[in-house]
Amino acid sequence: METGIICHRPQNYPLYIRSVPTENELKFHYTVHTSLDVVDEKISAMGKAMVDQRELYLGLLYPTEDYKVYGYVTNSKVKFVMVVDSSNTALRDNEIRSMFRKLHNSYTDIMCNPFYNPGDRIHSRAFDNMVNSMMMQVC
Amino acid sequence: MEGLTLSEAEQRYYCDLFSYCDTESTKKVASNGRVLELFRAAQLPNDVVMQIMELCGATRLGYFGRSQFYIALKLVAVAQSGLPLRVESLNTVKDLPLPRFVVSKNEQESRHTALYSSDADNPASYSGVIPPPPGRVQVKKGSVSHDAVQQRTSSDQQESTSPVVSPQQSPPTSPHSWRKHNRHPSGGNNERPLAGPGPFWAPFSEAQPGSSTSSDPIWSGHSPPPHQENWVSFADTPPTSALLAMHPASVQDQTTVRTVASATTTNEIRRQSSSYDDPWKITDEQRQYYVNQFKTIQPDLNGFIPGSAAKEFFTKSKLPILELSHIWELSDFDKDGALTLDEFCAAFHLVVARKNGYDLPEKLPESLMPKLIDLEDSTEVGEQTGEVGYSGSPAEAPPSKSPSMPSLNQTWPELNQSSEQWETFSERSSSSQTLTQFDSNIAPADPDTAIVHPVPIRMTPSKIHMQEMELKRTGSDHTNPTSPLLVKPPDLPEENKMSSSVKYTSGNTVTDGYSSSDSYTSDPEQIGSAVTRQRSHSGTSPDNTAPPPPPPRPHPSHSRSSSLDMNRSFSVTPGQQQAGVVAYPPAVPPRPQPSQGAGPHVHRPVDADGLISHTSTSPQQIPEQPNFADFSQFEAFAASGVNKEEDDEIETHSEALQVEKPSDSASSLRVAKADGRVEEKVPANVPTSAGKGTTPLAPPPKPIRRRLKSEDELRPEAEEHTQKTGVIAAVLASQPSIPRSIGKDKKAIQASIRRNKETNTVLARLNSELQQQLKDVLEERISLEVQLEQLRPFSHL
């Protein structure tokens, strides 16, 4: 139901936040921020292993009573965090993976834009559209 | 009115025009209405028009019948051709061009005219090219001034008439393009495909300046007006029946007259271009300009423009980065961060549109989509047809146009001039941002990932090597001590050779060093120091205390006598003694006998004389001394029960004594004299021996003294002393007595024999002692070597 997607820079400030029901955006913001610790923990746990596609997807970071948090980190240490309502049991891990993959692809497309400065908030309409479509698909 | 003979073309043309004008189908055309428009479109002065009308008899009739109409048209042609309006000219003038009513039928063969006409008809049939039709529709009123409202209404009409819903953005585009095209001829610019309509353009340009200038201010606010004017002119052309059918409402409103032919061709062309008709279509000129700009960045038209260069280029347009970013997203079709020619043109087009105030589309318009390679041919054709339509212009025409529009329009002809605002994107880059080099965000290549720079971790081999080197050095140093040890013996002999006086002492010191080295570690320094010490010892005072027994003589091959002689020769203190010693040694054996007699003489001269006696006495003393020594030794041995060691000692002693004749003699003398006195003061003994070899005597006496000590320990010193003294005295006594009597000679000989024997024993003892010392030294050396070996592995750690 509620889904929040945030991209984080290595310095852990959000680049993009979107949640379907926008009223809880702040809550999701907080949730994602707290989950960053888990993400960092998982990243550091990998050690110096080569980061491949599989390791980019961090999986379920931690479940709470209301929602589940999934994480994904790119090669450039940009973290994608997705908060999914626990009631949404239809979401499988593969779906989450595909969603993250799409997010990653869209993010790389944004990166290809020379007018985009890494670190800026993402205002790309294409990205918005993609995210919206994805979230609509989930909800 | 004369009969009018019209050519077939004229016939057709006139018929069409009449049909156009004959809105009511009454076969009579009113003087006003379309006819007027038509005549006005003829671009003839009004008086001429009036004259024509009068000539054709319309004034008489009050309306234009068909014939009158035809005549009028013919007269219009005549007037346009510059011929005087004469009725007679109607038929006389041959090859009169058809009357040109803005849209000349003659030029309609050109696509552009058709385009224009098609544009005029656009609103009716196509939704794409909005501006011309709406403009036309609005212009139909015949008023030069137009407003956007009319445009809107026209657009509405267009919508109503045309099945295709046109993005309302087109209107500005076509006026846009119109402007451009108009300017072209005026600017005398590039050769366009509109070469055909060149002459057609001329009237346009003539009409335009006035209209355009007047409409420029209007343009600032509205884009359509000029187009409307243009379209007005187009609209003057009589529409074809098809056109009429297509947009009856608009046509009715429109005053444009279109020639049938033009309309048909226009329709045809329009139909072709309808599929490509797009407000976003890039016109030919525009595309050419884009291509030129592309070349400035990337000479290879098939190549890519990197994102950074494109960013720089488009930043000069002073558009907000956000919009540029969006434009990029739209135009970079393959999302590769680089722009192909098509992508670049699309991006450029979007930038132009945005600069003109048109909003950017959410999705890339089809016309701007970069054509794939396999579709290039068809797209080119489409583009051409599209270009024919001159509909390429940003969509969305907000009512208010940015002030940049007129300037932009004006700058259109001057495509390659830097003064243009939008085209050449002022050199001042708005953002002046450094190119985003994806330095930290390159997904595949990130330094934070596992691309770990191998940190060479050295095991400090150099250190180890250093240690090894040190060890080696220490090993060498370790060897050094051995080498010095080894060298010592040769050194010692060398040293001995070097300085006779120093010889023994050095030997003694060496032996001291050897003895002391036992306590020493295998530290080379210590050994070295010991060596040095020893050397220093040797170098300092030959009269050292307790000089060790001399090291093995460097000339072991020497026989006793010879060695003794040699020793005597070398060990004797510098001076006559040495000479004497040298001279004496070989004569030792026979000498004892005569020496017995000469002994006292020797002594006497020694006592009496000085140096001379030394030399003489030395040889004499030598036998005496050994005699004394032997004597004492014999006695000592006899008294104590000579042991093997003692024998050996005696032998060594004797040998040593023989080897070190002078010193031994002195020592033996001393020994004989002070048998019990185990005085290590060899120098003290030496002087007693009448200044014999000092230090050199020290080493030999030492073992002797040691042995003597032991002997003393065994036996009472007094006895030995007395015995020795007695012996000495006897010897001394016997020696002088030798030359006295032959019988005494026998005694002397016997005494000498005894003395020799004693000497032998002493020497033997000395020899044994020396050998013992040698053994000790060797053992020490072995121990040192072992220690070195033991230390070596440690050093290798």
Interface residues (C-beta under 8 A of the other chain):
Chain A: P10 K48 A49 M50 V51 T74 N75 S76 K77 V78 H104 T108 D109 M111 C112 N113 P114 F115 Y116 N117 P118 H123 S124 R125 A126
Chain B: G307 S308 A310 K311 F314 T315 I321 L322 L324 S325 H326 W328 E329 D332 K335 D336 G337 E362 Q433 L435 T436 F438 D439 S440 N441 I442 A443 P444 A445 D446 D448 T449 A450 V452
